[in-house]
């Protein structure tokens, strides 16, 4: 069975600081991994995904994530936070024809 | 092109009433998914469709919940005799195909959701 753990339900960073959102997964097969962002009162928007190949994945809005099999992790990073990055972020692993989501991390960006 | 659309965007109903939530997937997407997002529960899988058939209904919380898909396109999620614990945001997603032979889900594209409030 697959599962996802997102450490930290709330993360605060200063504008311009590094953003690091943590995601660990469990999967009995090589995983497909996803990060989605949800702005207030909106649906989920795909930030990036890992399926196979290069373990460092670049996404939209300057975000990237690195798949580390040995650590079963897929942490999301951005070198410099912007006020517009304030949102909720969800990590997901592909289960059998469906996603298994983490509980989400709400990112707050401080001016 | 157009993304996934859902209607209504908001629905307020009284306990015991039936509600229907609609999802229009991206044109050409064969797979369609329903998820529920509620406080304290995160994002829960409800059901998925491949074409008009639903191979996995395991996430439907009770027999008050049902869903159908017609013409390989529009889907309707119906909740009968609504309860206050049904209050949540119901998200629909679609993908070009269900997934590969490995069974892992293809990339899903989400609609804006329907916020259901049961008084």
gemmi code that builds the backbone of each chain (N, CA, C; Angstrom):
import gemmi

chains = {
    "A": [
        ("UNK", (0.848, -1.186, 0.000), (0.000, 0.000, 0.000), (0.884, 1.236, 0.000)),
        ("UNK", (0.319, 2.316, -0.498), (1.056, 3.569, -0.563), (0.573, 4.529, 0.506)),
        ("UNK", (1.473, 5.404, 0.957), (1.096, 6.448, 1.909), (2.043, 7.621, 1.758)),
        ("UNK", (1.604, 8.767, 2.260), (2.391, 9.992, 2.184), (2.335, 10.698, 3.526)),
        ("UNK", (3.473, 11.196, 3.957), (3.546, 11.985, 5.185), (4.161, 13.340, 4.864)),
        ("UNK", (3.438, 14.380, 5.189), (3.970, 15.733, 5.046), (4.255, 16.261, 6.449)),
        ("UNK", (5.511, 16.569, 6.696), (5.919, 17.060, 8.006), (5.688, 18.560, 8.094)),
        ("UNK", (4.936, 18.974, 9.092), (4.649, 20.394, 9.259), (3.375, 20.780, 8.547)),
        ("UNK", (2.318, 20.977, 9.309), (1.063, 21.394, 8.687), (1.094, 22.882, 8.346)),
        ("UNK", (1.953, 23.628, 9.035), (2.115, 25.055, 8.774), (3.603, 25.377, 8.740)),
        ("UNK", (3.999, 26.122, 7.711), (5.378, 26.576, 7.583), (5.357, 28.065, 7.270)),
        ("UNK", (6.192, 28.831, 7.981), (6.323, 30.264, 7.735), (7.744, 30.573, 7.307)),
        ("UNK", (7.869, 31.370, 6.277), (9.189, 31.814, 5.815), (9.106, 33.304, 5.512)),
        ("UNK", (10.244, 33.958, 5.558), (10.301, 35.366, 5.180), (10.406, 35.484, 3.666)),
        ("UNK", (9.887, 36.557, 3.137), (10.005, 36.808, 1.703), (11.484, 36.827, 1.329)),
        ("UNK", (11.831, 36.072, 0.279), (13.222, 35.993, -0.157), (13.985, 34.817, 0.439)),
        ("UNK", (13.439, 34.173, 1.449), (14.108, 33.040, 2.085), (13.799, 31.740, 1.357)),
        ("UNK", (14.589, 30.731, 1.682), (14.395, 29.409, 1.097), (13.090, 28.794, 1.589)),
        ("UNK", (12.391, 28.170, 0.656), (11.199, 27.398, 1.001), (11.559, 25.915, 0.950)),
        ("UNK", (11.226, 25.192, 2.018), (11.440, 23.745, 2.058), (10.201, 23.100, 2.658)),
        ("UNK", (9.500, 22.328, 1.856), (8.313, 21.604, 2.318), (8.620, 20.121, 2.191)),
        ("UNK", (8.402, 19.407, 3.285), (8.858, 18.016, 3.357), (7.763, 17.016, 3.032)),
        ("UNK", (8.166, 15.985, 2.309), (7.249, 14.909, 1.940), (8.010, 13.593, 1.969)),
        ("UNK", (7.503, 12.636, 2.718), (8.028, 11.284, 2.704), (6.925, 10.338, 2.268)),
        ("UNK", (7.303, 9.316, 1.560), (6.310, 8.413, 1.002), (6.641, 6.968, 1.353)),
        ("UNK", (5.648, 6.146, 1.188), (5.821, 4.708, 1.280), (5.129, 4.096, 0.078)),
        ("UNK", (5.850, 3.226, -0.613), (5.256, 2.614, -1.799), (5.873, 1.249, -2.026)),
        ("UNK", (5.060, 0.290, -2.386), (5.538, -1.063, -2.636), (6.066, -1.227, -4.058)),
        ("UNK", (5.847, -0.219, -4.879), (6.353, -0.229, -6.255), (7.075, 1.091, -6.488)),
        ("UNK", (7.912, 1.167, -7.519), (8.538, 2.470, -7.824), (7.463, 3.541, -7.951)),
        ("UNK", (7.582, 4.605, -7.178), (6.462, 5.554, -7.091), (6.424, 6.585, -8.219)),
        ("UNK", (5.225, 7.037, -8.510), (5.030, 8.300, -9.196), (4.668, 9.298, -8.094)),
        ("UNK", (5.308, 10.462, -8.100), (5.128, 11.442, -7.032), (4.747, 12.786, -7.622)),
        ("UNK", (3.907, 13.511, -6.898), (3.358, 14.763, -7.395), (3.347, 15.810, -6.267)),
        ("UNK", (3.508, 17.052, -6.653), (3.225, 18.177, -5.774), (2.165, 19.049, -6.445)),
        ("UNK", (1.142, 19.391, -5.646), (0.094, 20.287, -6.101), (0.036, 21.494, -5.159)),
        ("UNK", (-0.426, 22.619, -5.696), (-0.642, 23.817, -4.892), (-2.112, 24.199, -4.975)),
        ("UNK", (-2.635, 24.650, -3.838), (-4.027, 25.096, -3.800), (-4.086, 26.493, -3.211)),
        ("UNK", (-4.519, 27.447, -4.048), (-4.741, 28.806, -3.577), (-6.141, 28.896, -2.988)),
        ("UNK", (-6.401, 29.864, -2.134), (-7.709, 29.956, -1.466), (-8.874, 29.887, -2.446)),
        ("UNK", (-9.812, 29.028, -2.119), (-11.054, 28.876, -2.892), (-10.811, 28.449, -4.338)),
        ("UNK", (-9.725, 27.744, -4.550), (-9.442, 27.225, -5.887), (-9.157, 25.729, -5.816)),
        ("UNK", (-9.113, 25.109, -6.981), (-8.764, 23.701, -7.052), (-7.264, 23.506, -6.929)),
        ("UNK", (-6.823, 22.281, -7.177), (-5.413, 21.952, -7.083), (-4.738, 22.163, -8.437)),
        ("UNK", (-3.575, 22.777, -8.394), (-2.797, 23.017, -9.612), (-1.506, 22.214, -9.528)),
        ("UNK", (-1.187, 21.499, -10.587), (0.021, 20.683, -10.596), (1.258, 21.569, -10.622)),
        ("UNK", (2.141, 21.359, -9.664), (3.428, 22.078, -9.621), (4.497, 21.303, -10.378)),
        ("UNK", (4.610, 20.024, -10.070), (5.611, 19.177, -10.703), (5.305, 17.727, -10.404)),
        ("UNK", (5.983, 16.851, -11.149), (5.782, 15.426, -10.953), (7.060, 14.666, -11.255)),
        ("UNK", (7.200, 13.521, -10.601), (8.274, 12.590, -10.878), (7.671, 11.255, -11.273)),
        ("UNK", (8.131, 10.731, -12.395), (7.696, 9.387, -12.786), (8.925, 8.490, -12.911)),
        ("UNK", (9.758, 8.782, -13.870), (11.012, 8.032, -14.016), (12.075, 9.013, -14.498)),
        ("UNK", (13.320, 8.563, -14.540), (14.370, 9.398, -15.103), (15.019, 10.311, -14.082)),
        ("UNK", (15.291, 11.522, -14.494), (16.021, 12.478, -13.667), (15.332, 12.667, -12.318)),
        ("UNK", (16.133, 12.595, -11.271), (15.552, 12.643, -9.917), (15.300, 14.064, -9.440)),
        ("UNK", (15.932, 15.051, -10.077), (15.652, 16.451, -9.754), (14.638, 16.951, -10.771)),
        ("UNK", (13.485, 17.327, -10.277), (12.388, 17.714, -11.146), (12.098, 19.200, -10.968)),
        ("UNK", (12.019, 19.903, -12.062), (11.701, 21.334, -12.007), (10.242, 21.540, -12.389)),
        ("UNK", (9.608, 22.460, -11.670), (8.207, 22.721, -11.940), (7.952, 24.178, -12.243)),
        ("UNK", (6.700, 24.552, -12.081), (6.321, 25.930, -12.369), (6.662, 26.836, -11.182)),
        ("UNK", (6.677, 28.114, -11.448), (6.867, 29.135, -10.409), (8.178, 28.996, -9.644)),
        ("UNK", (9.191, 28.391, -10.252), (10.509, 28.301, -9.633), (10.676, 27.183, -8.618)),
        ("UNK", (9.668, 26.316, -8.484), (9.762, 25.207, -7.544), (10.488, 24.013, -8.170)),
        ("UNK", (11.133, 23.241, -7.322), (11.726, 21.987, -7.747), (11.658, 20.983, -6.599)),
        ("UNK", (11.818, 19.721, -6.950), (11.794, 18.663, -5.939), (12.774, 17.585, -6.364)),
        ("UNK", (13.337, 16.915, -5.380), (14.296, 15.858, -5.653), (13.793, 14.542, -5.089)),
        ("UNK", (13.735, 13.541, -5.945), (13.344, 12.202, -5.537), (14.573, 11.509, -4.963)),
        ("UNK", (14.466, 11.099, -3.696), (15.561, 10.379, -3.052), (15.021, 9.038, -2.575)),
        ("UNK", (15.348, 8.015, -3.344), (14.826, 6.686, -3.039), (15.324, 6.185, -1.691)),
        ("UNK", (16.594, 6.433, -1.398), (17.179, 5.911, -0.154), (16.528, 6.526, 1.075)),
        ("UNK", (16.009, 7.746, 0.913), (15.371, 8.430, 2.035), (13.840, 8.400, 1.915)),
        ("UNK", (13.345, 7.798, 0.887), (11.900, 7.789, 0.557), (11.314, 9.185, 0.714)),
        ("UNK", (11.992, 10.156, 0.099), (11.556, 11.540, 0.240), (11.373, 12.201, -1.117)),
        ("UNK", (10.585, 13.246, -1.105), (10.325, 14.045, -2.310), (10.029, 15.457, -1.838)),
        ("UNK", (11.027, 16.110, -1.251), (10.849, 17.438, -0.667), (10.766, 18.511, -1.751)),
        ("UNK", (9.948, 19.504, -1.495), (9.732, 20.615, -2.427), (10.546, 21.818, -1.972)),
        ("UNK", (11.258, 22.460, -2.884), (12.054, 23.623, -2.525), (11.871, 24.746, -3.540)),
        ("UNK", (12.151, 25.955, -3.039), (12.221, 27.137, -3.890), (13.255, 28.051, -3.253)),
        ("UNK", (14.221, 28.529, -4.032), (15.329, 29.285, -3.431), (14.896, 30.579, -2.737)),
        ("UNK", (13.889, 31.247, -3.281), (13.521, 32.557, -2.761), (12.004, 32.699, -2.749)),
        ("UNK", (11.430, 32.775, -1.555), (9.976, 32.842, -1.437), (9.435, 34.193, -1.881)),
        ("UNK", (8.272, 34.129, -2.481), (7.558, 35.337, -2.894), (6.212, 35.347, -2.202)),
        ("UNK", (5.690, 36.539, -1.998), (4.396, 36.653, -1.298), (3.321, 35.822, -1.983)),
        ("UNK", (3.397, 35.732, -3.285), (2.385, 34.989, -4.049), (2.474, 33.481, -3.848)),
        ("UNK", (3.516, 33.004, -3.161), (3.651, 31.561, -2.900), (2.794, 31.108, -1.728)),
        ("UNK", (2.212, 32.037, -1.008), (1.367, 31.669, 0.132), (0.170, 30.866, -0.360)),
        ("UNK", (0.075, 29.637, 0.108), (-0.949, 28.707, -0.366), (-0.813, 27.420, 0.438)),
        ("UNK", (-1.634, 26.439, 0.088), (-1.493, 25.112, 0.679), (-0.902, 24.170, -0.354)),
        ("UNK", (0.026, 23.353, 0.080), (0.760, 22.469, -0.822), (0.509, 21.015, -0.425)),
        ("UNK", (0.222, 20.210, -1.433), (-0.079, 18.796, -1.208), (0.894, 17.925, -1.991)),
        ("UNK", (1.434, 16.950, -1.302), (2.244, 15.912, -1.920), (1.347, 14.695, -2.136)),
        ("UNK", (1.555, 13.988, -3.229), (0.741, 12.812, -3.513), (1.597, 11.726, -4.133)),
        ("UNK", (1.235, 10.496, -3.847), (1.866, 9.338, -4.484), (0.776, 8.604, -5.243)),
        ("UNK", (1.161, 8.033, -6.354), (0.179, 7.317, -7.145), (-0.078, 5.952, -6.554)),
        ("UNK", (-1.336, 5.721, -6.222), (-1.772, 4.395, -5.835), (-2.277, 3.675, -7.063)),
        ("UNK", (-3.102, 2.680, -6.875), (-3.645, 1.942, -8.007), (-4.711, 2.786, -8.681)),
        ("UNK", (-4.324, 3.472, -9.742), (-5.224, 4.320, -10.534), (-5.830, 5.465, -9.737)),
        ("UNK", (-5.222, 5.872, -8.634), (-5.719, 7.011, -7.875), (-4.561, 7.587, -7.097)),
        ("UNK", (-4.752, 8.778, -6.563), (-3.731, 9.409, -5.757), (-3.962, 9.133, -4.277)),
        ("UNK", (-2.859, 9.054, -3.544), (-2.896, 9.083, -2.094), (-2.234, 10.395, -1.698)),
        ("UNK", (-2.986, 11.251, -1.029), (-2.490, 12.580, -0.699), (-1.951, 12.649, 0.722)),
        ("UNK", (-0.986, 13.529, 0.923), (-0.611, 13.927, 2.258), (-1.648, 14.897, 2.805)),
        ("UNK", (-1.474, 15.264, 4.057), (-2.463, 16.119, 4.717), (-2.275, 17.591, 4.410)),
        ("UNK", (-1.232, 17.929, 3.669), (-1.058, 19.307, 3.235), (-0.191, 20.130, 4.168)),
        ("UNK", (0.489, 21.114, 3.595), (1.278, 22.092, 4.352), (0.862, 23.482, 3.901)),
        ("UNK", (0.440, 24.269, 4.870), (0.065, 25.658, 4.550), (1.287, 26.537, 4.702)),
        ("UNK", (1.663, 27.181, 3.600), (2.839, 28.055, 3.576), (2.423, 29.504, 3.771)),
        ("UNK", (3.046, 30.131, 4.735), (2.836, 31.558, 4.988), (4.128, 32.278, 4.668)),
        ("UNK", (4.036, 33.369, 3.919), (5.211, 34.153, 3.560), (5.123, 35.494, 4.259)),
        ("UNK", (6.128, 35.792, 5.045), (6.149, 37.012, 5.862), (6.912, 38.122, 5.142)),
        ("UNK", (6.323, 39.301, 5.149), (6.967, 40.453, 4.484), (8.172, 40.947, 5.277)),
    ],
    "B": [
        ("UNK", (-6.841, 25.125, -23.802), (-8.204, 24.642, -23.825), (-8.856, 24.750, -22.468)),
        ("UNK", (-10.131, 24.439, -22.393), (-10.866, 24.529, -21.148), (-10.376, 23.469, -20.181)),
        ("UNK", (-10.397, 23.823, -18.909), (-10.007, 22.881, -17.874), (-11.208, 22.122, -17.365)),
        ("UNK", (-11.049, 21.475, -16.235), (-12.147, 20.777, -15.585), (-13.079, 21.809, -14.952)),
        ("UNK", (-14.359, 21.657, -15.191), (-15.309, 22.576, -14.560), (-16.268, 21.809, -13.667)),
        ("UNK", (-16.713, 22.480, -12.625), (-17.621, 21.874, -11.662), (-18.743, 22.848, -11.347)),
        ("UNK", (-19.920, 22.284, -11.122), (-21.043, 23.134, -10.724), (-21.943, 22.396, -9.743)),
        ("UNK", (-22.589, 23.130, -8.828), (-22.360, 24.551, -8.577), (-21.031, 24.778, -7.866)),
        ("UNK", (-20.619, 26.020, -7.736), (-19.384, 26.286, -7.000), (-19.644, 26.214, -5.498)),
        ("UNK", (-20.837, 26.590, -5.111), (-21.253, 26.518, -3.718), (-22.663, 25.953, -3.644)),
        ("UNK", (-22.886, 25.125, -2.618), (-24.216, 24.577, -2.417), (-24.489, 24.523, -0.917)),
        ("UNK", (-25.578, 25.162, -0.534), (-26.024, 25.094, 0.849), (-27.332, 24.337, 0.865)),
        ("UNK", (-27.432, 23.334, 1.702), (-28.629, 22.519, 1.742), (-28.982, 22.199, 3.185)),
        ("UNK", (-30.191, 21.735, 3.358), (-30.634, 21.354, 4.699), (-30.417, 19.864, 4.908)),
        ("UNK", (-30.136, 19.512, 6.117), (-29.965, 18.101, 6.478), (-31.163, 17.291, 5.993)),
        ("UNK", (-30.854, 16.158, 5.354), (-31.898, 15.273, 4.869), (-32.238, 15.447, 3.400)),
        ("UNK", (-31.814, 16.552, 2.807), (-32.069, 16.776, 1.376), (-31.040, 16.044, 0.529)),
        ("UNK", (-31.420, 15.807, -0.733), (-30.488, 15.215, -1.693), (-29.799, 16.326, -2.477)),
        ("UNK", (-28.534, 16.092, -2.855), (-27.808, 17.059, -3.679), (-27.119, 16.342, -4.838)),
        ("UNK", (-26.951, 17.078, -5.934), (-26.221, 16.575, -7.095), (-25.105, 17.536, -7.427)),
        ("UNK", (-23.916, 17.006, -7.592), (-22.751, 17.797, -7.948), (-22.290, 17.331, -9.326)),
        ("UNK", (-21.921, 18.312, -10.156), (-21.611, 17.986, -11.548), (-20.154, 18.283, -11.863)),
        ("UNK", (-19.603, 17.444, -12.730), (-18.217, 17.632, -13.167), (-18.132, 17.459, -14.678)),
        ("UNK", (-17.508, 18.441, -15.345), (-17.216, 18.355, -16.770), (-15.712, 18.215, -16.936)),
        ("UNK", (-15.243, 17.066, -17.370), (-13.789, 16.870, -17.481), (-13.225, 17.565, -18.714)),
        ("UNK", (-11.908, 17.558, -18.794), (-11.240, 18.070, -19.982), (-11.616, 17.169, -21.167)),
        ("UNK", (-11.919, 17.796, -22.294), (-12.331, 17.038, -23.470), (-11.265, 16.026, -23.858)),
        ("UNK", (-11.701, 14.774, -24.077), (-10.774, 13.731, -24.490), (-10.183, 12.933, -23.342)),
        ("UNK", (-10.390, 13.400, -22.114), (-9.881, 12.654, -20.963), (-10.827, 11.484, -20.669)),
        ("UNK", (-10.237, 10.292, -20.591), (-11.070, 9.113, -20.399), (-11.295, 8.769, -18.936)),
        ("UNK", (-10.408, 9.233, -18.083), (-10.510, 8.907, -16.656), (-10.993, 10.115, -15.867)),
        ("UNK", (-11.847, 9.851, -14.891), (-12.422, 10.925, -14.074), (-12.447, 10.460, -12.624)),
        ("UNK", (-12.144, 11.389, -11.721), (-11.994, 11.065, -10.303), (-12.792, 12.046, -9.454)),
        ("UNK", (-13.292, 11.557, -8.336), (-13.893, 12.411, -7.316), (-13.108, 12.256, -6.012)),
        ("UNK", (-12.817, 13.412, -5.395), (-12.173, 13.449, -4.094), (-12.990, 14.357, -3.184)),
        ("UNK", (-12.826, 14.172, -1.885), (-13.475, 15.033, -0.908), (-12.394, 15.644, -0.027)),
        ("UNK", (-12.534, 16.949, 0.192), (-11.586, 17.678, 1.032), (-12.339, 18.272, 2.203)),
        ("UNK", (-12.078, 17.766, 3.388), (-12.759, 18.272, 4.571), (-11.757, 18.555, 5.662)),
        ("UNK", (-12.144, 19.451, 6.571), (-11.262, 19.828, 7.664), (-10.972, 18.606, 8.524)),
        ("UNK", (-9.707, 18.422, 8.778), (-9.322, 17.301, 9.630), (-9.199, 15.966, 8.922)),
        ("UNK", (-9.649, 15.903, 7.674), (-9.585, 14.638, 6.937), (-8.686, 14.732, 5.713)),
        ("UNK", (-8.276, 15.906, 5.360), (-7.430, 16.032, 4.174), (-8.194, 15.713, 2.912)),
        ("UNK", (-7.489, 15.202, 1.930), (-8.081, 14.868, 0.633), (-8.326, 13.371, 0.569)),
        ("UNK", (-9.599, 12.993, 0.434), (-9.957, 11.583, 0.396), (-10.442, 11.197, -0.993)),
        ("UNK", (-9.958, 10.074, -1.478), (-10.449, 9.513, -2.732), (-11.855, 8.960, -2.534)),
        ("UNK", (-12.728, 9.232, -3.483), (-14.082, 8.697, -3.412), (-14.306, 7.602, -4.456)),
        ("UNK", (-14.074, 7.946, -5.739), (-14.412, 7.020, -6.814), (-13.694, 7.458, -8.073)),
        ("UNK", (-13.401, 6.514, -8.970), (-12.909, 6.914, -10.281), (-13.680, 6.176, -11.375)),
        ("UNK", (-13.680, 6.779, -12.542), (-14.326, 6.216, -13.730), (-13.291, 6.036, -14.838)),
        ("UNK", (-13.416, 4.926, -15.517), (-12.720, 4.735, -16.785), (-13.838, 4.633, -17.815)),
        ("UNK", (-13.934, 5.607, -18.694), (-15.120, 5.680, -19.530), (-16.329, 5.884, -18.630)),
        ("UNK", (-17.343, 5.063, -18.839), (-18.556, 5.171, -18.038), (-18.609, 4.187, -16.877)),
        ("UNK", (-17.591, 3.368, -16.740), (-17.632, 2.375, -15.670), (-16.748, 2.798, -14.503)),
        ("UNK", (-17.137, 2.354, -13.316), (-16.445, 2.734, -12.088), (-15.835, 1.498, -11.442)),
        ("UNK", (-14.585, 1.175, -11.797), (-13.965, -0.038, -11.235), (-13.683, 0.049, -9.744)),
        ("UNK", (-13.543, 1.265, -9.229), (-13.153, 1.415, -7.827), (-14.072, 2.420, -7.155)),
        ("UNK", (-14.966, 1.915, -6.336), (-15.871, 2.767, -5.571), (-15.515, 2.706, -4.093)),
        ("UNK", (-14.338, 2.250, -3.799), (-13.983, 1.929, -2.423), (-14.004, 3.128, -1.489)),
        ("UNK", (-13.874, 4.326, -2.050), (-13.813, 5.498, -1.198), (-15.154, 6.107, -0.842)),
        ("UNK", (-16.210, 5.649, -1.448), (-17.529, 6.214, -1.129), (-17.843, 5.905, 0.329)),
        ("UNK", (-18.159, 6.941, 1.131), (-18.260, 6.740, 2.583), (-19.480, 5.947, 3.026)),
        ("UNK", (-20.532, 5.968, 2.258), (-21.735, 5.223, 2.651), (-22.602, 5.016, 1.422)),
        ("UNK", (-23.662, 4.246, 1.593), (-24.551, 3.995, 0.446), (-25.408, 5.210, 0.116)),
        ("UNK", (-25.267, 6.288, 0.858), (-25.956, 7.523, 0.490), (-25.256, 8.217, -0.668)),
        ("UNK", (-24.022, 7.815, -0.916), (-23.223, 8.426, -1.977), (-23.258, 7.540, -3.231)),
        ("UNK", (-23.481, 8.161, -4.368), (-23.421, 7.432, -5.632), (-22.904, 8.372, -6.702)),
        ("UNK", (-22.406, 7.806, -7.784), (-21.908, 8.625, -8.886), (-22.143, 7.889, -10.186)),
        ("UNK", (-22.312, 8.660, -11.223), (-22.418, 8.091, -12.551), (-21.712, 8.987, -13.549)),
        ("UNK", (-21.408, 8.391, -14.675), (-20.792, 9.130, -15.766), (-21.454, 8.677, -17.050)),
        ("UNK", (-21.821, 9.630, -17.860), (-22.526, 9.313, -19.092), (-21.761, 9.839, -20.297)),
        ("UNK", (-21.822, 9.077, -21.394), (-21.171, 9.489, -22.626), (-19.673, 9.647, -22.508)),
        ("UNK", (-19.096, 9.039, -21.481), (-17.660, 9.165, -21.287), (-17.219, 10.577, -20.977)),
        ("UNK", (-18.172, 11.399, -20.522), (-17.835, 12.796, -20.280), (-18.312, 13.234, -18.901)),
        ("UNK", (-19.473, 13.872, -18.856), (-19.970, 14.481, -17.620), (-20.218, 13.436, -16.550)),
        ("UNK", (-19.888, 13.808, -15.317), (-20.151, 12.940, -14.173), (-20.975, 13.692, -13.136)),
        ("UNK", (-21.818, 12.943, -12.443), (-22.628, 13.501, -11.372), (-22.396, 12.701, -10.106)),
        ("UNK", (-22.103, 13.394, -9.033), (-21.994, 12.782, -7.709), (-23.257, 13.148, -6.948)),
        ("UNK", (-23.972, 12.151, -6.473), (-25.229, 12.375, -5.752), (-25.074, 11.950, -4.301)),
        ("UNK", (-25.510, 12.826, -3.429), (-25.535, 12.504, -2.005), (-26.987, 12.553, -1.555)),
        ("UNK", (-27.484, 11.436, -1.083), (-28.869, 11.372, -0.618), (-28.925, 11.617, 0.883)),
        ("UNK", (-30.016, 12.181, 1.307), (-30.266, 12.381, 2.746), (-29.020, 12.953, 3.432)),
        ("UNK", (-28.621, 14.125, 2.966), (-27.357, 14.713, 3.432), (-27.320, 14.864, 4.953)),
        ("UNK", (-26.116, 14.706, 5.472), (-25.835, 14.870, 6.894), (-24.814, 15.987, 7.055)),
        ("UNK", (-24.713, 16.533, 8.256), (-23.787, 17.637, 8.483), (-22.347, 17.212, 8.232)),
        ("UNK", (-22.033, 15.955, 8.481), (-20.651, 15.499, 8.252), (-20.302, 15.402, 6.765)),
        ("UNK", (-21.304, 15.581, 5.902), (-21.029, 15.602, 4.455), (-20.485, 16.951, 4.009)),
        ("UNK", (-20.540, 17.953, 4.863), (-20.029, 19.275, 4.512), (-18.542, 19.195, 4.194)),
        ("UNK", (-18.176, 19.649, 3.025), (-16.794, 19.528, 2.550), (-16.712, 20.199, 1.185)),
        ("UNK", (-15.496, 20.225, 0.653), (-15.306, 20.612, -0.746), (-15.130, 19.332, -1.551)),
        ("UNK", (-15.917, 19.197, -2.591), (-15.855, 18.013, -3.448), (-15.112, 18.384, -4.720)),
        ("UNK", (-13.995, 17.710, -4.936), (-13.120, 18.010, -6.072), (-13.232, 16.912, -7.122)),
        ("UNK", (-13.253, 17.346, -8.347), (-13.259, 16.430, -9.475), (-11.940, 16.602, -10.225)),
        ("UNK", (-11.433, 15.529, -10.773), (-10.207, 15.583, -11.579), (-10.372, 14.679, -12.789)),
        ("UNK", (-9.615, 14.978, -13.825), (-9.619, 14.076, -14.974), (-8.190, 13.862, -15.459)),
        ("UNK", (-7.997, 12.759, -16.158), (-6.692, 12.481, -16.746), (-6.890, 11.878, -18.121)),
        ("UNK", (-5.880, 12.024, -18.957), (-5.987, 11.569, -20.341), (-6.321, 10.086, -20.398)),
        ("UNK", (-5.660, 9.342, -19.529), (-5.949, 7.922, -19.423), (-5.814, 7.519, -17.978)),
        ("UNK", (-6.279, 6.319, -17.692), (-6.298, 5.866, -16.311), (-4.895, 5.684, -15.773)),
        ("UNK", (-4.039, 5.122, -16.572), (-2.687, 4.844, -16.126), (-2.112, 3.750, -16.993)),
        ("UNK", (-0.852, 3.430, -16.752), (-0.206, 2.405, -17.542), (-0.460, 1.014, -16.997)),
        ("UNK", (0.263, 0.058, -17.551), (0.082, -1.327, -17.112), (0.526, -1.532, -15.672)),
        ("UNK", (1.338, -0.591, -15.179), (1.778, -0.695, -13.791), (0.656, -0.399, -12.818)),
        ("UNK", (-0.394, 0.232, -13.304), (-1.508, 0.589, -12.428), (-1.352, 1.940, -11.767)),
        ("UNK", (-0.228, 2.596, -12.004), (-0.047, 3.896, -11.365), (-0.819, 4.973, -12.125)),
        ("UNK", (-1.399, 5.878, -11.340), (-2.298, 6.875, -11.918), (-1.542, 7.864, -12.795)),
        ("UNK", (-2.170, 8.219, -13.888), (-1.662, 9.254, -14.777), (-1.856, 10.618, -14.120)),
        ("UNK", (-1.244, 11.650, -14.687), (-1.359, 12.995, -14.144), (-2.817, 13.442, -14.149)),
        ("UNK", (-3.274, 13.946, -13.019), (-4.662, 14.373, -12.873), (-4.755, 15.893, -12.833)),
        ("UNK", (-5.801, 16.410, -13.452), (-6.049, 17.846, -13.522), (-7.359, 18.120, -12.802)),
        ("UNK", (-7.292, 19.050, -11.860), (-8.404, 19.252, -10.940), (-9.278, 20.440, -11.322)),
        ("UNK", (-10.550, 20.315, -11.013), (-11.476, 21.425, -11.121), (-11.427, 22.284, -9.871)),
        ("UNK", (-12.219, 23.367, -9.854), (-12.185, 24.302, -8.724), (-12.927, 23.803, -7.486)),
        ("UNK", (-13.724, 22.749, -7.649), (-14.426, 22.194, -6.498), (-15.813, 22.753, -6.299)),
        ("UNK", (-16.618, 21.995, -5.576), (-17.933, 22.442, -5.106), (-17.895, 22.420, -3.586)),
        ("UNK", (-18.166, 23.581, -2.992), (-18.211, 23.652, -1.523), (-19.630, 23.342, -1.084)),
        ("UNK", (-19.799, 22.232, -0.367), (-21.109, 21.812, 0.117), (-21.219, 22.104, 1.607)),
        ("UNK", (-22.268, 22.796, 1.976), (-22.552, 23.075, 3.376), (-23.913, 22.495, 3.717)),
        ("UNK", (-23.950, 21.627, 4.697), (-25.208, 21.020, 5.133), (-25.576, 21.604, 6.490)),
        ("UNK", (-26.717, 22.280, 6.512), (-27.140, 22.961, 7.750), (-27.933, 22.029, 8.662)),
    ],
}
model = gemmi.Model(1)
for chain_id, residues in chains.items():
    chain = gemmi.Chain(chain_id)
    for i, (resn, *xyz) in enumerate(residues, 1):
        res = gemmi.Residue()
        res.name, res.seqid = resn, gemmi.SeqId(i, " ")
        for name, pos in zip(("N", "CA", "C"), xyz):
            atom = gemmi.Atom()
            atom.name, atom.element = name, gemmi.Element(name[0])
            atom.pos, atom.b_iso = gemmi.Position(*pos), 0.0
            res.add_atom(atom)
        chain.add_residue(res)
    model.add_chain(chain)
structure = gemmi.Structure()
structure.add_model(model)
structure.setup_entities()
